[in-house]
Amino acid sequence: MSPTTARGMTMYAKKTLFAATAVCLLGACAPKPENVKPGYAPQAVYDSLSCQQIASEAINVSNKAHDKAGIERRHRHQDEAIVATGLIVFWPALFFTHGHSTQSASDLAQLKGEMEALEAASARKGCGIKFDRV
């Protein structure tokens, strides 16, 4: 192998590593569900509900949040696999990461906000409803 060819492969490897690092540093990987910040949900919506109705809504919102968190975890694992593949084999694969703009992350943020609003309404009425955080 000539020095030019060896040097060219080294440059290719450096460029690939730089591209993958830049993609990850710029937030291309889907976020961990526990790192998704709650979105705004008005608390007044739940003020007219009884404790039983708040509990029922809490179960509904909690189940939806659990489902969205699972989707977000899958996206994150897929992104990690794509980045590894891009680093080792095929750098254009890096363009197929889900990133922070996924709909499931947005939905999860909204559901987390609803969970906070439900907890606040529960506290005001003395219902004692608390969520385990996703």
C-alpha positions in Angstrom: 0.0 0.0 0.0 1.5 3.4 -0.9 1.8 6.1 1.7 -0.8 8.2 -0.2 -3.4 5.5 0.0 -2.7 4.9 3.7 -2.8 8.6 4.3 -6.1 8.8 2.4 -7.7 6.1 4.5 -6.6 7.8 7.6 -8.2 11.1 6.5 -11.4 9.2 5.6 -11.5 7.6 9.1 -10.8 11.0 10.7 -13.6 12.7 8.6 -16.0 9.9 9.5 -15.2 10.1 13.2 -15.5 13.9 13.1 -18.9 13.6 11.3 -20.3 11.1 13.8 -19.0 13.1 16.8 -20.6 16.3 15.4 -23.9 14.5 14.8 -24.0 13.3 18.4 -22.8 16.6 19.9 -25.5 18.5 18.0 -28.2 16.3 19.5 -29.0 14.0 16.7 -29.7 11.1 19.0 -33.2 10.8 20.3 -33.4 11.9 24.0 -33.8 9.5 26.9 -37.4 9.6 28.1 -36.4 10.7 31.6 -34.6 13.7 30.1 -37.7 15.0 28.2 -39.0 18.1 30.0 -42.7 18.4 30.8 -44.7 20.6 28.4 -47.3 23.0 29.6 -50.7 21.7 30.5 -53.3 24.0 32.2 -54.2 22.8 35.7 -57.6 24.5 35.6 -58.9 21.7 33.2 -58.8 19.3 36.2 -60.3 21.6 38.9 -63.9 20.5 38.3 -63.1 16.8 38.5 -63.7 14.6 41.6 -60.9 12.6 43.1 -62.2 9.5 41.3 -62.3 11.3 38.0 -58.8 12.6 38.6 -57.6 9.1 39.4 -59.2 7.7 36.2 -57.6 10.4 34.1 -54.3 9.8 35.8 -54.3 6.2 34.8 -55.1 7.1 31.3 -52.4 9.7 31.0 -49.9 7.4 32.8 -50.5 4.6 30.3 -50.1 6.9 27.4 -46.9 8.3 28.8 -45.5 4.8 29.4 -46.2 3.9 25.8 -44.5 7.1 24.4 -41.5 6.5 26.7 -41.1 3.1 25.2 -41.2 4.5 21.7 -38.6 7.1 22.6 -36.4 4.4 24.1 -36.6 2.4 20.9 -35.8 5.6 18.9 -32.7 6.2 21.1 -31.5 2.6 20.7 -32.0 2.8 16.9 -30.1 6.0 16.8 -27.2 4.6 18.7 -27.1 1.6 16.3 -27.2 3.9 13.3 -24.3 6.0 14.7 -22.3 2.9 15.4 -22.9 1.7 11.9 -22.1 5.1 10.5 -18.8 5.2 12.3 -17.7 1.7 11.3 -19.3 1.0 7.9 -21.3 3.6 6.1 -21.3 7.3 7.2 -24.4 8.4 5.2 -26.4 6.2 7.7 -25.9 9.1 10.2 -28.6 11.0 8.3 -31.2 8.5 9.4 -31.2 9.2 13.2 -34.5 10.3 14.7 -33.1 13.3 16.6 -34.8 15.5 19.1 -37.7 16.5 16.9 -39.5 13.2 17.0 -43.3 13.4 17.5 -43.1 10.8 20.3 -40.8 13.1 22.4 -43.2 16.0 21.9 -46.1 13.8 22.9 -44.2 12.6 25.9 -43.5 16.1 27.0 -47.2 17.0 26.8 -48.2 13.9 28.8 -45.6 14.8 31.5 -47.1 18.2 31.7 -50.6 16.7 32.1 -49.2 14.4 34.8 -47.9 17.5 36.7 -51.3 19.2 36.3 -53.1 16.2 37.6 -50.8 15.9 40.6 -51.4 19.6 41.4 -55.2 19.2 41.1 -55.0 16.1 43.3 -53.0 18.0 45.9 -55.5 20.8 46.0 -58.3 18.4 46.5 -56.5 16.1 48.9 -56.7 13.1 46.7 -53.1 11.9 47.2 -52.4 10.9 43.7 -48.6 10.8 42.8 -46.9 9.5 39.7 -43.8 7.5 39.3 -41.7 9.6 36.9 -41.1 8.2 33.4 
